[in-house]
Structures are given as structure tokens and as C-alpha cells.
Amino acid sequence: MTRVSNRRSDYLEWTKRRRGIRYSLSRSGVPRLNLRELEPTLDYLLTVDPNEDGWPPLVEMIAQRAELTPAHVCLASACTGANHVAFGLLLDSGDHVAMETPVYEPLVKLARYFGATVDFFERHESNGWRVDPDDVKRSLTTTTKLVVLSNLNNPTGCQDDDESIRRIAADAQQLGAHVLVDEVYLDFLHAEGVRTAARLAPNILISNSVTKTFGLDSLRLGWMLAEPSLAERGRRLSDLYTNNFPHPSERIALLALGRAEEILARNNAMLAGHITIADDFIASQPRLSWVKPRAGTCGMVRIDGVDVDELTDRLARDFNTGIVPGRFFNAPSHIRLAWGVDTETFRTGLEHLAHALAH
């Protein structure tokens, strides 16, 4: 029974069944990028170049943005695929994983799918959801092979500093363990000089993609960053998963990364405005509280005196409005609120949430 339950994601199954929600305060990415904006010509899209280990121009662009070499890059099928490669490289049945909570549920299921046991180190709301390296250290055992966290954190939007991640990596290194940092939201801070943690320690791996920050989830294009020898092992494992990558996706991703500053600046301006709207709304609701995220597309909102699942169902049924129950992130007294939609949709969704809370 356990094997079966770890071969599916309760969260992803739940959210896919709610794709038709009109006022979605649950979608964790930005609005989809109009591919015409990238001005791809038909000749460009139909040209086929060698890409056995990833199309070299794209690999070089990813490496350049990370201030690493192409040898550090292993392409994958979105961030989900990058996480799968990292777990597959490092975990065997009976290994131990130390993982953050609140946590993106598919990461837990993935570790257990590979036969690992999972224990959690808690991110505390009272600490702004920041990871505490001492808590992580206490969760490590002699069989720990992997420490897993996200930065920006999903679902809270918290940013962890380099020094904390260095300390976590050093403690893991003493046990021969690695640290996987899911950075699928970190590019929102790229313009502010925040860079990948891949350069902080040799036992750190990174997963990332163009899905969340660029609005290119349809490409299913991501990557893992790791030390060259480990990245090479990742490329060979990836042969078993995907072999070659869809070349049109690689070409479109390169165009988007080439305009990264323009695209991210526009998305960040929208998101910053929506975070302010969310903060004002939460301050106006006596049952709600939160730690305001610095950036990103989502945050965790505490709800007092309300059945979160009943509220979620009523919003969907009566208002065609979507939120995500915190139970999917090990935070049952919270909801994950997301604002990667147009402003009118976001404001209307918040109005519906206010009405549901009041009745």
C-alpha cells in the first residue's frame, strides 16, 4: 500500500482537477508568456542541431547566468525532472532524507518513491519561515544522503541567505551527504544580485527551470546544476528518463533567457504590486495573518477559526475561486495564496475570499 501511495502526488492530482477555476489564487507561476513576444522565426524553430546532452547554446547560456561552466549543467524535463535526476543519483532504498517543512508535497513523495525515509526540519513562522541551520543539523543521521530545501521557499516565499546554506552544506558534508536546493523561484531576485547557491559548496545541487519565473511551463525545460562529475552522472541517468530533449523547447528557452532582464522586470513589477495588495487585504481581515514574502508568486496565510478544507471547497463551489489548503504543505492551519494572475482577477478573488470568511 505504501509503494502505491508514493507513486502519485495527492497535491498534483487535486490541483489538476481544479484547472477550470475562473479566479485562481492557487496557480504558483506567472501568467504564460506569449511566445510571439520572443519573435521566433519558422526557420529558427524548425532548424535541428545536435543536442545529445542538451543544445550547447542553451547549456552555455544557463551556465553563464549561474556563473558556472557548461560542465556544471544537466538539462532536465522542467524542475520536476531535475529533482528526479538529483534524487535518482543520490538515493537508494533505506537512505535517509532531511527535508524542510512546510514543503512542496511532490518532493516528499519522490524521496519515498526511491525508498528513502524522510524526516523534517521545520521552518518556523515566528522566524519569518527562514531555515535554521541548527534545526537542519539536528535532523541529520548517519544514513542521511540528502538534505532538501527550496529558495525562494515554496510555499512561503521566504528567502534564505547564503551563509545559512553554507552551514547546512558543511554539516551535510561531514556525513558525506549532499544538499539539493530547488531554486525555481530564485530568478525573481536575479536583478538584485541574488545568485544560485551552486557556487557555495561542492556538495550542493540546484534544480531550476523556465516554468515559474518566465511563464514557460509548456516547454517542460529545466536543469540541474552540480559539480561537473556529478552533472555528468546526471546526464547519463537522464538518458534513461528522456534521452534527448525537445529541440524546439530548447530554442524557445534560449530566446527567453536572452531577454531575461526584460521579462523578469515586467513580471516582478506586477508581482510586487500584487504582494502589496495581498498585504493590505490580509491586514484588513481579522482572521488572517502572514509573513509577507520578499518576492515571488505565493505565500502562506494563517487562518484562525476556520475549517480550511471547507473554505476551499466553498470558494470553488460558490465563487469559482481557488486557493490551496495548507495541508498539502504540512501546514493545515494555513492556505497558500498565489497572485500570478492579472490584477483584476486577483482583486476579485480576494473579494470572494473576504465574502466567504464573513459568512
C-alpha positions as CSV (number, residue, x, y, z in Angstrom):
1,M,0.0,0.0,0.0
2,T,2.8,2.4,0.8
3,R,4.5,1.8,-2.5
4,V,1.3,2.6,-4.3
5,S,0.7,5.9,-2.4
6,N,4.2,7.0,-3.1
7,R,3.7,6.6,-6.9
8,R,1.3,9.5,-7.0
9,S,1.1,13.1,-5.8
10,D,-2.1,13.9,-3.8
11,Y,-1.4,17.6,-4.3
12,L,-0.9,17.5,-8.1
13,E,-3.9,15.2,-8.6
14,W,-6.0,17.6,-6.5
15,T,-4.8,20.7,-8.4
16,K,-5.2,19.2,-11.9
17,R,-8.9,18.6,-11.1
18,R,-9.4,22.3,-10.4
19,R,-7.8,23.7,-13.6
20,G,-11.1,25.2,-14.7
21,I,-11.3,27.7,-11.7
22,R,-12.0,31.2,-13.0
23,Y,-10.5,33.2,-10.2
24,S,-7.4,31.2,-9.4
25,L,-5.4,32.3,-6.3
26,S,-3.6,29.0,-6.4
27,R,-1.5,28.9,-9.6
28,S,2.1,29.3,-8.5
29,G,3.7,30.6,-11.6
30,V,3.4,33.9,-13.5
31,P,1.0,34.3,-16.5
32,R,2.1,32.3,-19.5
33,L,4.5,34.2,-21.8
34,N,3.1,34.9,-25.2
35,L,5.7,33.1,-27.4
36,R,5.2,35.7,-30.2
37,E,6.9,38.2,-28.0
38,L,10.1,36.2,-28.5
39,E,9.8,36.6,-32.2
40,P,10.8,33.1,-33.2
41,T,11.0,32.6,-37.0
42,L,9.8,29.4,-38.5
43,D,13.2,28.7,-39.9
44,Y,14.7,29.1,-36.4
45,L,12.1,26.7,-34.8
46,L,12.5,24.1,-37.5
47,T,16.3,24.0,-37.5
48,V,17.6,20.9,-35.8
49,D,21.1,21.0,-34.3
50,P,22.9,18.3,-32.3
51,N,21.6,18.2,-28.7
52,E,22.6,14.8,-27.4
53,D,23.4,16.2,-23.9
54,G,21.5,19.4,-24.4
55,W,21.7,22.1,-27.1
56,P,25.1,23.7,-26.5
57,P,24.0,27.3,-26.9
58,L,21.3,26.8,-24.2
59,V,23.6,25.0,-21.9
60,E,26.2,27.8,-22.2
61,M,23.5,30.4,-21.5
62,I,22.4,28.6,-18.4
63,A,25.9,28.3,-17.2
64,Q,26.7,31.9,-17.9
65,R,23.7,33.1,-15.9
66,A,24.8,30.9,-13.0
67,E,28.5,32.0,-13.3
68,L,29.5,28.4,-13.8
69,T,30.8,26.3,-16.7
70,P,28.7,24.2,-19.1
71,A,30.1,21.1,-17.5
72,H,28.0,22.0,-14.4
73,V,24.7,21.9,-16.3
74,C,22.5,18.9,-16.7
75,L,19.3,19.6,-18.7
76,A,16.1,18.0,-17.4
77,S,12.3,17.9,-18.0
78,A,11.4,21.1,-16.1
79,C,12.3,21.5,-12.4
80,T,10.3,18.3,-11.6
81,G,12.7,16.4,-13.9
82,A,15.8,18.0,-12.4
83,N,14.6,17.0,-8.9
84,H,14.0,13.4,-10.2
85,V,17.5,13.2,-11.6
86,A,19.1,14.5,-8.3
87,F,17.1,12.1,-6.2
88,G,17.9,9.2,-8.6
89,L,21.6,10.0,-8.4
90,L,21.9,10.2,-4.7
91,L,19.3,7.9,-3.1
92,D,19.0,4.2,-2.6
93,S,16.4,2.2,-0.7
94,G,16.9,2.7,3.1
95,D,18.7,6.0,2.8
96,H,17.6,9.0,4.9
97,V,16.5,12.4,3.6
98,A,16.2,15.5,5.8
99,M,13.6,17.8,4.2
100,E,12.1,21.2,5.0
101,T,8.5,21.8,6.2
102,P,6.3,23.5,5.0
103,V,7.2,21.5,1.9
104,Y,6.2,21.0,-1.7
105,E,4.5,17.6,-1.4
106,P,5.8,16.0,-4.6
107,L,9.3,16.2,-3.1
108,V,8.3,14.1,-0.2
109,K,6.6,11.5,-2.4
110,L,9.6,11.5,-4.7
111,A,12.1,10.7,-1.9
112,R,9.8,7.9,-0.7
113,Y,9.4,6.6,-4.2
114,F,13.1,5.9,-4.3
115,G,12.8,4.0,-1.0
116,A,14.2,6.7,1.3
117,T,12.9,7.6,4.8
118,V,12.1,11.2,5.3
119,D,12.4,13.3,8.4
120,F,11.5,17.0,8.5
121,F,13.2,20.1,9.8
122,E,10.7,22.9,10.5
123,R,10.6,26.4,9.1
124,H,9.1,28.5,11.8
125,E,6.6,31.2,11.1
126,S,7.9,33.1,14.1
127,N,11.3,33.2,12.4
128,G,9.9,34.6,9.1
129,W,9.9,31.0,7.7
130,R,13.7,31.2,7.4
131,V,15.6,27.9,7.7
132,D,17.6,27.4,10.9
133,P,20.9,25.5,10.2
134,D,20.9,24.2,13.8
135,D,17.4,22.6,13.2
136,V,18.7,21.1,10.0
137,K,21.8,19.7,11.8
138,R,19.6,18.1,14.4
139,S,17.7,16.3,11.7
140,L,20.7,14.6,10.2
141,T,21.6,11.0,10.9
142,T,24.4,8.7,9.9
143,T,22.3,7.4,7.0
144,T,21.4,10.9,5.6
145,K,22.3,11.1,2.0
146,L,20.3,14.3,1.0
147,V,19.1,17.5,2.5
148,V,16.3,19.1,0.6
149,L,15.1,22.7,0.7
150,S,13.7,25.4,-1.6
151,N,14.8,29.0,-2.0
152,L,12.7,31.0,-2.5
153,N,10.8,28.7,-0.4
154,N,7.7,27.0,-1.8
155,P,5.1,27.7,-0.3
156,T,6.1,30.6,1.9
157,G,8.2,32.8,-0.4
158,C,10.9,33.1,2.2
159,Q,14.5,33.8,1.0
160,D,17.4,32.0,2.8
161,D,20.8,33.7,2.9
162,D,24.0,32.2,1.6
163,E,25.6,31.8,5.0
164,S,22.7,29.6,6.2
165,I,23.0,27.4,3.1
166,R,26.8,27.2,3.5
167,R,26.4,26.0,7.1
168,I,23.9,23.4,6.1
169,A,26.2,22.1,3.3
170,A,29.1,21.9,5.7
171,D,27.2,19.8,8.2
172,A,25.9,17.6,5.4
173,Q,29.4,17.2,4.0
174,Q,30.7,15.8,7.3
175,L,28.3,12.8,6.7
176,G,29.1,12.5,3.0
177,A,25.6,13.9,2.2
178,H,24.5,16.4,-0.5
179,V,22.1,19.4,-0.3
180,L,19.5,19.9,-3.0
181,V,18.2,23.5,-3.3
182,D,15.1,23.9,-5.5
183,E,15.6,27.4,-6.9
184,V,12.7,27.5,-9.4
185,Y,11.6,30.9,-7.9
186,L,15.0,32.4,-7.3
187,D,15.3,34.2,-10.6
188,F,12.8,36.7,-9.4
189,L,15.7,38.2,-7.4
190,H,18.3,37.8,-10.2
191,A,18.2,41.6,-11.0
192,E,19.0,42.3,-7.3
193,G,22.3,40.4,-7.5
194,V,21.0,37.2,-5.8
195,R,22.6,34.2,-7.5
196,T,22.4,30.5,-7.3
197,A,23.7,28.6,-4.3
198,A,25.5,26.2,-6.6
199,R,28.8,28.1,-6.1
200,L,28.7,27.9,-2.3
201,A,29.9,24.4,-1.7
202,P,30.8,21.3,-3.9
203,N,28.1,19.1,-2.3
204,I,25.2,21.5,-3.3
205,L,23.0,20.6,-6.2
206,I,20.4,23.0,-7.8
207,S,17.2,22.4,-9.6
208,N,15.6,25.2,-11.7
209,S,13.6,25.8,-14.9
210,V,11.9,28.4,-17.1
211,T,8.5,27.3,-15.9
212,K,7.7,29.6,-12.9
213,T,9.6,32.8,-13.4
214,F,9.3,33.1,-17.2
215,G,5.8,31.6,-17.6
216,L,7.1,28.9,-19.9
217,D,5.7,25.8,-18.2
218,S,4.6,24.4,-21.6
219,L,8.2,23.9,-22.6
220,R,9.0,21.5,-19.8
221,L,12.6,22.7,-19.9
222,G,14.7,22.7,-16.7
223,W,18.1,21.9,-15.4
224,M,20.2,20.6,-12.6
225,L,23.5,22.4,-11.5
226,A,26.1,20.3,-9.8
227,E,29.9,19.7,-9.7
228,P,31.0,18.5,-13.2
229,S,31.5,14.8,-12.3
230,L,28.0,14.7,-10.7
231,A,26.4,16.6,-13.5
232,E,28.0,14.1,-16.0
233,R,26.4,11.2,-14.0
234,G,23.2,13.2,-14.1
235,R,23.3,13.4,-17.9
236,R,23.8,9.6,-18.1
237,L,20.9,8.9,-15.7
238,S,18.8,11.4,-17.8
239,D,19.5,9.1,-20.8
240,L,17.2,6.6,-19.1
241,Y,14.5,9.2,-18.4
242,T,14.3,11.4,-21.5
243,N,17.3,10.6,-23.8
244,N,17.3,13.8,-26.0
245,F,15.3,16.9,-25.1
246,P,12.6,18.5,-27.4
247,H,14.7,20.8,-29.5
248,P,12.0,23.4,-30.2
249,S,11.7,23.8,-26.4
250,E,15.5,24.4,-26.1
251,R,15.4,27.0,-28.8
252,I,12.5,28.9,-27.3
253,A,14.1,28.7,-23.9
254,L,17.3,30.3,-25.3
255,L,15.3,33.2,-26.7
256,A,13.6,33.8,-23.3
257,L,16.8,33.6,-21.4
258,G,18.3,36.1,-23.8
259,R,15.6,38.5,-22.8
260,A,15.6,37.6,-19.2
261,E,16.1,41.0,-17.7
262,E,13.2,42.5,-19.7
263,I,10.8,39.6,-18.9
264,L,11.7,39.3,-15.3
265,A,11.5,43.1,-14.7
266,R,7.9,43.1,-16.1
267,N,6.9,40.1,-14.1
268,N,8.5,41.5,-10.9
269,A,6.7,44.8,-11.2
270,M,3.4,43.0,-11.4
271,L,4.1,40.7,-8.6
272,A,5.4,43.4,-6.3
273,G,2.1,45.3,-6.8
274,H,0.1,42.1,-6.0
275,I,2.1,41.4,-2.9
276,T,1.2,44.9,-1.6
277,I,-2.5,44.3,-2.5
278,A,-2.3,40.9,-0.6
279,D,-0.6,42.5,2.4
280,D,-3.3,45.2,2.6
281,F,-6.0,42.7,2.3
282,I,-4.7,40.4,5.0
283,A,-4.2,43.3,7.3
284,S,-8.0,44.1,6.8
285,Q,-9.1,40.6,7.8
286,P,-9.1,39.8,11.5
287,R,-8.8,36.0,10.9
288,L,-5.8,36.3,8.6
289,S,-2.1,36.8,9.2
290,W,1.1,36.1,7.3
291,V,4.8,36.8,6.9
292,K,4.9,39.0,3.9
293,P,7.2,37.4,1.2
294,R,10.0,39.5,-0.2
295,A,9.3,38.3,-3.8
296,G,7.7,35.5,-5.8
297,T,4.2,34.4,-6.6
298,C,2.9,32.9,-3.4
299,G,2.9,33.0,0.4
300,M,1.4,31.2,3.3
301,V,-1.6,32.8,5.1
302,R,-2.7,31.6,8.6
303,I,-6.5,31.4,9.0
304,D,-7.8,31.3,12.6
305,G,-11.1,29.7,13.5
306,V,-12.0,28.3,10.0
307,D,-12.1,24.8,8.5
308,V,-9.6,25.4,5.7
309,D,-10.8,22.5,3.5
310,E,-14.5,23.6,3.9
311,L,-13.5,27.1,3.0
312,T,-11.6,25.9,-0.1
313,D,-14.5,23.8,-1.3
314,R,-17.0,26.6,-0.7
315,L,-14.9,29.1,-2.6
316,A,-14.6,26.8,-5.6
317,R,-18.3,25.8,-5.5
318,D,-19.9,29.2,-4.8
319,F,-17.4,31.7,-6.1
320,N,-15.4,29.8,-8.8
321,T,-12.3,30.9,-6.8
322,G,-9.3,28.7,-6.0
323,I,-6.9,28.6,-3.0
324,V,-4.7,25.7,-1.9
325,P,-5.2,24.1,1.6
326,G,-2.1,24.2,3.7
327,R,-2.4,20.5,4.5
328,F,-0.7,19.8,1.2
329,F,2.4,21.6,2.6
330,N,2.3,20.1,6.1
331,A,0.7,23.4,7.3
332,P,-3.0,22.6,7.9
333,S,-3.9,25.9,9.6
334,H,-2.8,27.9,6.5
335,I,-3.6,28.4,2.9
336,R,-1.2,29.0,0.1
337,L,-2.2,32.3,-1.6
338,A,-0.9,32.9,-5.1
339,W,-1.1,36.1,-7.2
340,G,0.5,35.2,-10.6
341,V,-2.7,36.3,-12.4
342,D,-3.9,39.6,-13.8
343,T,-4.7,42.3,-11.3
344,E,-8.5,42.3,-11.9
345,T,-8.6,38.5,-11.4
346,F,-6.6,38.8,-8.2
347,R,-8.7,41.6,-6.7
348,T,-11.9,39.8,-7.5
349,G,-10.6,36.5,-6.0
350,L,-9.7,38.4,-2.8
351,E,-13.2,39.9,-2.7
352,H,-14.6,36.4,-2.9
353,L,-12.3,35.2,-0.1
354,A,-13.4,38.1,2.1
355,H,-17.1,37.3,1.5
356,A,-16.6,33.6,2.3
357,L,-14.7,34.5,5.5
358,A,-17.5,36.8,6.6
359,H,-20.3,34.2,6.1
